[in-house]
């Protein structure tokens, strides 16, 4: 088969429009600081709730190296490495001797606390 016959068997498709590389890079860079700042804010709120603001404070019962806590009642979170979903469920429903926090913490606070524990324990990066 000669090359011109081979080329004629392919159907021509319209060219796709691509964003200029500079525009794509600029959009990515603009969105990075916002999510990094949001991550830092969520981690700070979660740590504050873990150490002092939640009543009772999680640090009273749980050991978590990042929080500097050495609780002896609940599991060692650095070993357990719970996911954010698992922590969120425990905060909502309570678990064993752990009370539910759904009446004392907002959904945003529960989410921040679950996010913090999962990240600080090494479960999620």
C-alpha positions as protocol buffer text, in pm:
chain_id: "A"
residue {
  index: 1
  type: UNK
  ca { x: 0 y: 0 z: 0 }
}
residue {
  index: 2
  type: UNK
  ca { x: 143 y: 333 z: -97 }
}
residue {
  index: 3
  type: UNK
  ca { x: 158 y: 622 z: 153 }
}
residue {
  index: 4
  type: UNK
  ca { x: -113 y: 833 z: -13 }
}
residue {
  index: 5
  type: UNK
  ca { x: -360 y: 543 z: 1 }
}
residue {
  index: 6
  type: UNK
  ca { x: -276 y: 483 z: 365 }
}
residue {
  index: 7
  type: UNK
  ca { x: -331 y: 850 z: 453 }
}
residue {
  index: 8
  type: UNK
  ca { x: -667 y: 858 z: 276 }
}
residue {
  index: 9
  type: UNK
  ca { x: -801 y: 583 z: 506 }
}
residue {
  index: 10
  type: UNK
  ca { x: -779 y: 810 z: 812 }
}
residue {
  index: 11
  type: UNK
  ca { x: -1065 y: 1046 z: 884 }
}
residue {
  index: 12
  type: UNK
  ca { x: -970 y: 1404 z: 942 }
}
residue {
  index: 13
  type: UNK
  ca { x: -1072 y: 1541 z: 1281 }
}
residue {
  index: 14
  type: UNK
  ca { x: -1103 y: 1906 z: 1372 }
}
residue {
  index: 15
  type: UNK
  ca { x: -808 y: 2045 z: 1565 }
}
residue {
  index: 16
  type: UNK
  ca { x: -856 y: 2079 z: 1940 }
}
residue {
  index: 17
  type: UNK
  ca { x: -808 y: 2414 z: 2100 }
}
residue {
  index: 18
  type: UNK
  ca { x: -549 y: 2412 z: 2373 }
}
residue {
  index: 19
  type: UNK
  ca { x: -494 y: 2674 z: 2638 }
}
residue {
  index: 20
  type: UNK
  ca { x: -169 y: 2861 z: 2604 }
}
residue {
  index: 21
  type: UNK
  ca { x: 84 y: 2702 z: 2843 }
}
residue {
  index: 22
  type: UNK
  ca { x: 140 y: 3032 z: 3026 }
}
residue {
  index: 23
  type: UNK
  ca { x: -231 y: 3068 z: 3102 }
}
residue {
  index: 24
  type: UNK
  ca { x: -256 y: 2713 z: 3231 }
}
residue {
  index: 25
  type: UNK
  ca { x: 47 y: 2760 z: 3457 }
}
residue {
  index: 26
  type: UNK
  ca { x: -85 y: 3092 z: 3589 }
}
residue {
  index: 27
  type: UNK
  ca { x: -420 y: 2934 z: 3677 }
}
residue {
  index: 28
  type: UNK
  ca { x: -245 y: 2651 z: 3863 }
}
residue {
  index: 29
  type: UNK
  ca { x: -22 y: 2888 z: 4059 }
}
residue {
  index: 30
  type: UNK
  ca { x: -311 y: 3113 z: 4158 }
}
residue {
  index: 31
  type: UNK
  ca { x: -508 y: 2819 z: 4299 }
}
residue {
  index: 32
  type: UNK
  ca { x: -214 y: 2669 z: 4494 }
}
residue {
  index: 33
  type: UNK
  ca { x: -175 y: 2933 z: 4766 }
}
residue {
  index: 34
  type: UNK
  ca { x: -548 y: 2934 z: 4839 }
}
residue {
  index: 35
  type: UNK
  ca { x: -562 y: 2560 z: 4898 }
}
residue {
  index: 36
  type: UNK
  ca { x: -236 y: 2564 z: 5096 }
}
residue {
  index: 37
  type: UNK
  ca { x: -375 y: 2844 z: 5313 }
}
residue {
  index: 38
  type: UNK
  ca { x: -704 y: 2659 z: 5356 }
}
residue {
  index: 39
  type: UNK
  ca { x: -513 y: 2344 z: 5451 }
}
residue {
  index: 40
  type: UNK
  ca { x: -307 y: 2535 z: 5709 }
}
residue {
  index: 41
  type: UNK
  ca { x: -620 y: 2700 z: 5854 }
}
residue {
  index: 42
  type: UNK
  ca { x: -803 y: 2368 z: 5878 }
}
residue {
  index: 43
  type: UNK
  ca { x: -501 y: 2203 z: 6043 }
}
residue {
  index: 44
  type: UNK
  ca { x: -466 y: 2489 z: 6294 }
}
residue {
  index: 45
  type: UNK
  ca { x: -836 y: 2477 z: 6385 }
}
residue {
  index: 46
  type: UNK
  ca { x: -827 y: 2098 z: 6415 }
}
residue {
  index: 47
  type: UNK
  ca { x: -521 y: 2109 z: 6641 }
}
residue {
  index: 48
  type: UNK
  ca { x: -679 y: 2376 z: 6862 }
}
residue {
  index: 49
  type: UNK
  ca { x: -996 y: 2170 z: 6893 }
}
residue {
  index: 50
  type: UNK
  ca { x: -796 y: 1854 z: 6967 }
}
residue {
  index: 51
  type: UNK
  ca { x: -580 y: 2012 z: 7236 }
}
residue {
  index: 52
  type: UNK
  ca { x: -811 y: 2258 z: 7414 }
}
residue {
  index: 53
  type: UNK
  ca { x: -1136 y: 2370 z: 7251 }
}
residue {
  index: 54
  type: UNK
  ca { x: -1340 y: 2050 z: 7229 }
}
residue {
  index: 55
  type: UNK
  ca { x: -1507 y: 1961 z: 7560 }
}
residue {
  index: 56
  type: UNK
  ca { x: -1369 y: 1727 z: 7673 }
}
residue {
  index: 57
  type: UNK
  ca { x: -1046 y: 1789 z: 7483 }
}
residue {
  index: 58
  type: UNK
  ca { x: -936 y: 1494 z: 7271 }
}
residue {
  index: 59
  type: UNK
  ca { x: -582 y: 1531 z: 7409 }
}
residue {
  index: 60
  type: UNK
  ca { x: -703 y: 1425 z: 7754 }
}
residue {
  index: 61
  type: UNK
  ca { x: -765 y: 1070 z: 7632 }
}
residue {
  index: 62
  type: UNK
  ca { x: -568 y: 1027 z: 7310 }
}
residue {
  index: 63
  type: UNK
  ca { x: -196 y: 1024 z: 7235 }
}
residue {
  index: 64
  type: UNK
  ca { x: -104 y: 1218 z: 6922 }
}
residue {
  index: 65
  type: UNK
  ca { x: 258 y: 1322 z: 6877 }
}
residue {
  index: 66
  type: UNK
  ca { x: 180 y: 1631 z: 6665 }
}
residue {
  index: 67
  type: UNK
  ca { x: -47 y: 1765 z: 6941 }
}
residue {
  index: 68
  type: UNK
  ca { x: 201 y: 1681 z: 7217 }
}
residue {
  index: 69
  type: UNK
  ca { x: -67 y: 1475 z: 7393 }
}
residue {
  index: 70
  type: UNK
  ca { x: -14 y: 1159 z: 7595 }
}
residue {
  index: 71
  type: UNK
  ca { x: -363 y: 1043 z: 7689 }
}
residue {
  index: 72
  type: UNK
  ca { x: -396 y: 697 z: 7836 }
}
residue {
  index: 73
  type: UNK
  ca { x: -767 y: 620 z: 7787 }
}
residue {
  index: 74
  type: UNK
  ca { x: -827 y: 620 z: 7412 }
}
residue {
  index: 75
  type: UNK
  ca { x: -618 y: 458 z: 7139 }
}
residue {
  index: 76
  type: UNK
  ca { x: -282 y: 602 z: 7034 }
}
residue {
  index: 77
  type: UNK
  ca { x: -380 y: 783 z: 6716 }
}
residue {
  index: 78
  type: UNK
  ca { x: -25 y: 774 z: 6575 }
}
residue {
  index: 79
  type: UNK
  ca { x: -52 y: 394 z: 6575 }
}
residue {
  index: 80
  type: UNK
  ca { x: -417 y: 372 z: 6468 }
}
residue {
  index: 81
  type: UNK
  ca { x: -380 y: 625 z: 6183 }
}
residue {
  index: 82
  type: UNK
  ca { x: -756 y: 671 z: 6136 }
}
residue {
  index: 83
  type: UNK
  ca { x: -896 y: 818 z: 5814 }
}
residue {
  index: 84
  type: UNK
  ca { x: -1086 y: 1147 z: 5829 }
}
residue {
  index: 85
  type: UNK
  ca { x: -1409 y: 956 z: 5759 }
}
residue {
  index: 86
  type: UNK
  ca { x: -1348 y: 725 z: 6056 }
}
residue {
  index: 87
  type: UNK
  ca { x: -1273 y: 1017 z: 6291 }
}
residue {
  index: 88
  type: UNK
  ca { x: -1577 y: 1207 z: 6161 }
}
residue {
  index: 89
  type: UNK
  ca { x: -1803 y: 909 z: 6235 }
}
residue {
  index: 90
  type: UNK
  ca { x: -1657 y: 868 z: 6586 }
}
residue {
  index: 91
  type: UNK
  ca { x: -1707 y: 1239 z: 6656 }
}
residue {
  index: 92
  type: UNK
  ca { x: -2069 y: 1223 z: 6540 }
}
residue {
  index: 93
  type: UNK
  ca { x: -2170 y: 894 z: 6701 }
}
residue {
  index: 94
  type: UNK
  ca { x: -1928 y: 852 z: 6990 }
}
residue {
  index: 95
  type: UNK
  ca { x: -1731 y: 529 z: 7025 }
}
residue {
  index: 96
  type: UNK
  ca { x: -1692 y: 320 z: 7340 }
}
residue {
  index: 97
  type: UNK
  ca { x: -1617 y: 561 z: 7624 }
}
residue {
  index: 98
  type: UNK
  ca { x: -1578 y: 850 z: 7380 }
}
residue {
  index: 99
  type: UNK
  ca { x: -1880 y: 1083 z: 7376 }
}
residue {
  index: 100
  type: UNK
  ca { x: -2047 y: 1222 z: 7066 }
}
residue {
  index: 101
  type: UNK
  ca { x: -1948 y: 1579 z: 6984 }
}
residue {
  index: 102
  type: UNK
  ca { x: -2232 y: 1652 z: 6739 }
}
residue {
  index: 103
  type: UNK
  ca { x: -2418 y: 1863 z: 6997 }
}
residue {
  index: 104
  type: UNK
  ca { x: -2115 y: 2070 z: 7098 }
}
residue {
  index: 105
  type: UNK
  ca { x: -1917 y: 2112 z: 6772 }
}
residue {
  index: 106
  type: UNK
  ca { x: -2033 y: 2250 z: 6439 }
}
residue {
  index: 107
  type: UNK
  ca { x: -2003 y: 2043 z: 6121 }
}
residue {
  index: 108
  type: UNK
  ca { x: -1711 y: 2264 z: 6012 }
}
residue {
  index: 109
  type: UNK
  ca { x: -1535 y: 2202 z: 6345 }
}
residue {
  index: 110
  type: UNK
  ca { x: -1593 y: 1827 z: 6324 }
}
residue {
  index: 111
  type: UNK
  ca { x: -1458 y: 1826 z: 5969 }
}
residue {
  index: 112
  type: UNK
  ca { x: -1149 y: 2026 z: 6071 }
}
residue {
  index: 113
  type: UNK
  ca { x: -1084 y: 1799 z: 6371 }
}
residue {
  index: 114
  type: UNK
  ca { x: -1121 y: 1483 z: 6160 }
}
residue {
  index: 115
  type: UNK
  ca { x: -895 y: 1633 z: 5892 }
}
residue {
  index: 116
  type: UNK
  ca { x: -631 y: 1725 z: 6151 }
}
residue {
  index: 117
  type: UNK
  ca { x: -627 y: 1384 z: 6320 }
}
residue {
  index: 118
  type: UNK
  ca { x: -603 y: 1196 z: 5991 }
}
residue {
  index: 119
  type: UNK
  ca { x: -321 y: 1419 z: 5863 }
}
residue {
  index: 120
  type: UNK
  ca { x: -130 y: 1450 z: 6193 }
}
residue {
  index: 121
  type: UNK
  ca { x: -141 y: 1075 z: 6254 }
}
residue {
  index: 122
  type: UNK
  ca { x: -4 y: 1004 z: 5907 }
}
residue {
  index: 123
  type: UNK
  ca { x: -317 y: 835 z: 5771 }
}
residue {
  index: 124
  type: UNK
  ca { x: -367 y: 1087 z: 5491 }
}
residue {
  index: 125
  type: UNK
  ca { x: -120 y: 1318 z: 5322 }
}
